[in-house]
Amino acid sequence: MICTLAAVAHALAWAVLWTVTWVGRTAARVWGRIHEPRVAKVFHLIGYLLAVGIGAVTLWRPPTSIETPLGPTLTTIWGALILTGAVAAAVAVLPGWWWLERIGIYCVATGALIYFAVVMTLHVQGPPGASRLTQAGVILAFAWLVSANRLWEIRGYTFEPRGR
């Protein structure tokens, strides 16, 4: 009985070791295929994936404080622009397909601009003392400035230049 338990423990230890080694090597291989600056690209990917979530949630459960005064069509448009643009940019960022990433960024930025315009319209039309300026500032800071920065980084080429 003890020999059997020892054999099972030994086999289990080898299986865990092999799995950890395989996962580590696979992760290192995937990480190595990403061109520098790897960390920046991963952060951009995370941002695009968050934007995918924002677009999906906007389409699934639109914000009623914005959708109700203006109707569902406009909310659907900016939600769909953010979703499709973020998907395109997320697909393109790691392989360096800058033409597709640019299209995605333009879609996300356009959706954010529509959202910004809606927020500012509701701010102006809102009751005295009510403010949507924080919401507008967050849209500008995170959607527009980050988009403008990334567009500046990838200007001038269709694909990411590869070093030899």
C-alpha positions in Angstrom: 0.0 0.0 0.0 2.8 2.4 0.9 4.6 1.6 -2.3 1.5 2.3 -4.3 0.9 5.7 -2.6 4.6 6.6 -3.2 4.3 5.6 -6.9 1.1 7.7 -7.3 2.7 10.7 -5.5 5.8 10.3 -7.7 3.8 10.2 -10.9 1.7 13.1 -9.7 4.8 15.2 -8.9 6.2 14.4 -12.4 2.9 15.4 -14.0 2.8 18.7 -12.1 6.5 19.4 -12.9 6.0 18.6 -16.6 2.8 20.8 -16.7 4.5 23.8 -15.0 7.5 23.4 -17.3 5.3 23.2 -20.4 3.3 26.3 -19.3 6.5 28.2 -18.5 8.1 27.4 -21.8 4.9 28.2 -23.7 4.5 31.5 -21.9 8.2 32.3 -22.6 7.8 31.4 -26.3 4.6 33.6 -26.6 6.3 36.5 -24.7 9.4 36.2 -27.0 7.2 36.5 -30.1 6.0 39.9 -29.0 8.3 42.6 -30.3 9.6 45.3 -28.0 8.3 47.2 -26.1 6.5 44.1 -24.9 5.2 45.6 -21.6 3.7 48.6 -23.4 2.0 46.4 -25.9 0.5 44.2 -23.2 -0.8 47.2 -21.4 -2.4 48.4 -24.7 -3.9 45.0 -25.1 -5.3 45.1 -21.6 -6.8 48.6 -22.3 -8.3 47.4 -25.5 -9.8 44.3 -23.8 -11.3 46.6 -21.1 -12.8 48.7 -23.9 -14.3 45.5 -25.4 -16.0 45.0 -22.1 -17.2 48.6 -21.9 -18.7 48.3 -25.4 -20.3 45.0 -24.7 -21.8 46.2 -21.4 -23.1 49.3 -23.1 -24.9 47.2 -25.7 -26.1 44.7 -23.2 -27.1 47.0 -20.4 -27.1 50.6 -21.7 -26.8 53.4 -19.1 -30.4 54.5 -18.5 -29.4 58.0 -17.4 -28.0 58.6 -20.9 -30.2 56.3 -23.0 -33.5 57.5 -21.7 -33.3 61.2 -22.6 -31.8 60.6 -26.1 -33.2 57.2 -27.1 -31.5 53.8 -27.6 -30.2 54.4 -31.1 -27.4 56.8 -30.2 -26.3 54.6 -27.3 -26.2 51.6 -29.6 -24.1 53.5 -32.1 -21.4 54.6 -29.7 -21.4 51.3 -27.8 -21.0 49.4 -31.1 -18.2 51.7 -32.2 -16.3 51.2 -29.0 -16.8 47.4 -29.1 -15.8 46.8 -32.7 -12.9 49.3 -32.6 -11.6 47.7 -29.4 -11.8 44.2 -30.9 -9.9 45.4 -34.0 -7.2 47.1 -31.9 -6.9 44.2 -29.5 -6.4 41.8 -32.5 -3.8 44.1 -34.1 -1.7 45.3 -31.2 0.6 42.3 -30.5 1.3 41.3 -34.1 1.9 44.9 -35.0 -0.8 45.4 -37.7 -0.8 49.1 -37.2 -3.2 49.8 -40.1 -5.9 47.7 -38.3 -5.0 49.1 -34.9 -5.4 52.7 -36.2 -8.9 51.8 -37.6 -9.8 50.4 -34.2 -8.5 53.4 -32.3 -10.4 55.7 -34.6 -13.6 53.7 -34.0 -13.1 53.8 -30.2 -12.3 57.5 -30.3 -15.4 58.2 -32.4 -17.6 56.3 -30.0 -16.0 58.1 -27.1 -16.5 61.4 -28.8 -20.2 60.7 -29.3 -20.5 59.6 -25.6 -18.7 62.9 -24.6 -21.1 65.0 -26.7 -24.0 63.2 -25.1 -22.6 63.8 -21.6 -22.0 67.4 -22.3 -25.5 67.9 -23.7 -27.0 66.3 -20.6 -24.7 68.5 -18.4 -26.0 71.7 -20.1 -29.6 70.5 -20.0 -29.4 69.2 -16.5 -30.9 70.8 -13.4 -29.0 73.6 -11.7 -26.2 72.3 -9.5 -26.0 68.9 -11.3 -22.7 68.2 -13.0 -21.4 65.6 -15.5 -18.0 67.3 -15.8 -16.2 64.4 -14.0 -17.7 62.0 -16.5 -16.7 64.2 -19.4 -13.2 64.6 -18.0 -12.7 60.8 -17.6 -13.9 60.3 -21.2 -11.4 62.9 -22.5 -8.5 61.8 -20.3 -8.7 58.0 -20.9 -10.3 57.7 -24.3 -9.0 60.6 -26.2 -5.5 61.2 -24.7 -4.6 57.5 -24.6 -5.9 57.1 -28.2 -3.9 60.2 -29.3 -0.8 58.9 -27.6 -1.1 55.5 -29.3 -1.8 57.0 -32.7 1.3 59.2 -32.3 3.4 56.1 -31.4 2.3 54.1 -34.5 2.3 56.9 -37.0 4.0 56.6 -40.4 3.9 52.8 -41.0 1.3 50.3 -42.0 2.9 47.5 -40.1 5.3 47.5 -37.2 8.9 47.8 -38.4 10.9 44.6 -37.5 14.4 44.9 -36.4 16.9 42.4 -37.9 
